C-alpha cells in the first residue's frame, strides 16, 4: 500500500508532555500538509511543507507547535507541553505537485491524540 | 471571510432512495472544489475534484456537480455501504499565505438504512 502513512495511530499523553506525530507521504509525493480535526469541528489546515522547507504555516498555533520535513525521513508534527485542548485527530496529506494548483491531496488515516 | 457550508448536517435514507448533498461557498476565486468520504476513525478518502462551473464527475452511485456558488453530490440508489460522512473542501484562489490550504465544511453524515 503506497498511501500516506501516519504513526502512531493513537497516542495518549499527560498534560505537559510532548507529542510527536510522523507522516510518510505517498510514493512520488514531495508536498506534505498537516490538518487537525477537533471534536464536532471540520478539518482545519495547519501547515504545508516541502523537503527542508516550511512553505505555509498560517494555520499553526503560535506556541508549542512545530513541523518539519527533513531531507531524509518522515515529516514530524511536534506538540510541546500538551494541554487537554490539543486532543484531536491530526491528519497528514500529500500531493505530487505544488499545493496551490488545485491538484488533489490525499490523506492518511490520522493520528488520534488524547491528552489526560 | 471565505466559508464552506454543507447541508444537511445529517441525512437518513432508505436503501435505494436517491438524494443530494449540498456544499455552498462564498467565493473570492475558486481554484478547486473537492469531495471526500470519511468513515469513523479513518482519514478522508478522495472522491472528486471539480474546477469550473458546469463540470460534472461520476463514480458508481455518486455524481458531483459544480455551479458558481455551490456543488451537489448526488447519490443514486444508495446502499448501506455508502453510509459515511461526506466532506466538501474548497481551495480558494488566494495568493501568498493561505493559498495552499483547503477550507473544509463540517460534513454531511449519511446513514443508509437497509
Interface residues (C-beta under 8 A of the other chain):
Chain A: X4 X6 X33 X35 X41 X42 X43 X44 X45 X48 X55 X56 X58 X59 X91 X99 X100 X101 X102 X103 X104 X105 X106 X107 X108 X109 X110 X112
Chain B: X4 X31 X32 X34 X36 X41 X42 X43 X44 X45 X46 X49 X51 X87 X89 X91 X94 X97 X98 X99 X100 X101 X102 X103 X104 X105 X106 X107
